[in-house]
Amino acid sequence: MQYKWTVLTVTTIGVLMAGIDSRIVIVGLPQVAAALGADAEQAIWLTQSYALGSTIILLMVGRATDIWGRVKIYIGGLALFTLGSALISVSGNPQQVILFRTLQGIGSGILGTNSVAMIVDATPVEELGFSLGLNMSAFRFGAMAGLTLSGVLLAIADWRALFYVNVPVGVFGTIWAMKRLKEVGRMEKGSPFDYVGFATFTVTLSSFLMALTYDAYGMAQRQTVYLLLALSAVSLIGFIRYETRLKHPLLDLSLLGIREFTGGVIAQLLNAAAWGAVLLLLSLYLQVVVGLSPFDAGIRLIPFEITGLVIGMLSGRLSDRYGPLPFTTGGLILTSLSLYLFSTVTMGTPIELVLAYTIVFGFGSGVFGSPNMSSIMGAVPPERRGVASAFRATLFNVGFTISMNLAILLMTFVVPYGLLSQMMTETNMASITMADRATFLTGMSTTYFWLSILNAFAIIPSVLRGKRVNNHGPAPLVVAAE
């Protein structure tokens, strides 16, 4: 077997598991929170801790893989993800789950950024869109499985089953990776690691994300939010000034001078900020307004994942032939259209029409995703692919986290926060009045409208990235017989 296929099949295990856990708590959040006795703040951190853990580690992982190699770090990430899943499944209170969800998120961050870099190392540039599209499709398949698994597992077992299902798969994937993977990428062996840069960047990012979360969910006084934002700004200035003086920085800021790379990551950031909360809002809509069970709500979201899976592979292949620009821009236009269509949903809108909107949403996401990733990663030098992948993943995770907080903030302009908290932690939706459901729907429609506007702004950097100026080509030694 050519090594490019070996890498693709092995990394599929990691992204599949990450996909499952990116969705598995969305549908079952009220049930998990109720079983743990979690309050509204703790319920939010059941999802946000995972996002925070998977974000703060990315730049460190990207730089570390460029220095010490991708394989050993990938294997460590998969083992860490598996350990986190096992510890969550035996946790006894919300605090423990939040802690171990952070650990699980760190493992997920290692898997996500490293998988992309290894695939790019092992794949010829003319096949990159297809390979990345297939890899992203594995994530979407896992996400689709997460939506259905959560409902099924909660129907036949308790919430712990949502996490211990990862353990046997993770153990198998770790052993398989140890046996099959080998280093083929170009590295900077012997280069120093920037620990100061990692520390300042971690403070910058964690304080910023915590400020957003505290503000959106009303968890702290406004002075605390301002203090966290000020700390984030000061740390960011210190990080940038320190990085520009180093010969071997944690983040090579010269990457931002590559027009295609910069346009792609900015478009991805805005797109992630627009659609990251879409499935959570849809899940709440299906359970609160339509009155479906968690299992039925998860089933109704599958068309989005199937569409994204199929279209992602197809658009990746076509972008290899015709270039990424028509697909990235077209996908963003379709995504904005779908978000606007969601904003028109009323109490009388047939559920079949809402599900049709999810297909449009999945189509737009699928068209945009893999061509944009191929454009970003194909534009950077081989020896910078680890940190470039990490930077791309960091901005995506930041955008995704912003989306969750932004959506709740927009919702609370219409829906009282206490009512919204009740809907996110309530297991008996029958206790919610029709008037409250109508209020929720109004808030959801308003939120989707503004998210469609935000996503439309991503079209600008997508277009301005232009065509590739310098094709750096794949790393050497990409075809090795197994």
PyMOL commands that set and color helices and strands:
alter all, ss='L'
color gray80, all
select helices_A, chain A and resi 3-36+40-56+58-68+71-89+94-122+125-156+161-164+166-180+195-217+222-243+253-257+259-275+278-289+294-300+302-322+325-343+351-378+382-411+417-425+429-431+434-457+459-464
alter helices_A, ss='H'
color red, helices_A
deselect
rebuild
show_as cartoon
